[in-house]
Amino acid sequence: FYYWFMWAAVVLFAAATVHMFLMHMFRTLQFVGVHTPKDPLIWQEILKRAKDGAYLTVLFFLLTAALYHGTYGLRAVLIEAFPKAKKGITWALALLGLAAYAWGLYFLFALGFGG
């Protein structure tokens, strides 16, 4: 699972970079000639982006990679602190992670398909 952890870090870095440029550095993109909305954080622009399959794909990978990477990292820290509770920590974080993933996917798809 360590290799998945490392690949999740790579995907997380790439997806977070795309997210940061599109959401928080849009003026920089406009300055270099890339067409972006005037303010990507207004509700109408959010709904337009939510219909864009490429943007939903980036958010899907961002959610997946961030949740896996964070949960696995937290698991490593907790097991180091409480080595006798390894199995319980693993199961608790797996269930918590799956619940958080289901919740994130619900909102991602509700926004993308329900608007």
N, C-alpha and C positions, 0 to 999 in steps of 0.2 A: 504493500500500500504506500510505501515511501515514494515510489516512482510516480504514482498518481498524485501524491502531495506536491511533488516537484513540477509535474505537468500542469497541475492546477495553478501553481504560482505563475507559470508562463502565460497561461490563458488569462488568468486574473490580471496580470500586467497589461496584456494586449487589450482586453476588453475595457479595463479601467482607463487606459490611455485614450481609446476612442470616445468613451463616455466623457472624460474630462474635456477633451477638445470640443465635442459637440455641445455640451451643456454649460461649461464654465469658461471656455476660452473662445466663444463664438466671435467676439470682436476681433481677436487675432486672426481667425480664419477669414473674416470679412476684409480685414486689412490686406491680406495676401490674395484676395480675389475669389475666395470660395463663397458661393451663395449659401447663406444661412438665414433663418428667420431673425427679425430684429431682436426679439427676446424669446429664447426657447423655453422659458419657464412659465409663459402665460398658458392658460388652460386650453385654448383653441389650438395652439401649437403642439401641446402635449397630445391631444387627441389625434392630430394629423400624424404625428410620429408613431403613435400607437398602431396605426394602420399599416405602417411600413414594415414589411417582413424582415428586411436587413436589420433594422433597429431592434425589432423583437428578438432576432437571433443574437445580437450583441448582448441584450439584457438577459437572455436565457443563459448564455455562457458566463456572463458576469455573476449571475445568481448561483449557478452550479459550481463554478470554480471557487467563488468566495466562501460559500457555505462549506464545501468539502475541505478547503484549505484551512479555514478557521476552526472547524470542528476537529479535524485531525491534529492540528497544532495544539488546541486546548486539551485534547486527549493526552498528547505527549506530556504536556506540563502537569496535568493532574496525576498521571501515572507516575511521574517522577516524584511528585509530592506524596502520593499515597499508593505505593507499589502493591500493597496487599489487596487493594480494591480494583485491580485492573479489569476484571471481567465486568463488574458492576458499572464502572466508569464507561467502559466500551459500550455496553448495552444502553445505558442511560443517554449517552451522547448520540448513539445511533438513532434511538427513538426520537429524541429531541430534534436531531438534524432532519430526520424524515418528516416530522411534523412541520418544521420551519420551511422545508423544501416544498411540501404540499401547499402550504399557505402562500409562499412566494409565487409558485406556479399558478395558483388560483388567481391571484391579483394580476399577474402578468398576462394571462390569457383573458381574464375578464376585461382588462383595459384594452387589450389588442383586438379582441373579437366582439366585445360588448359595447365598448366606447362609452 
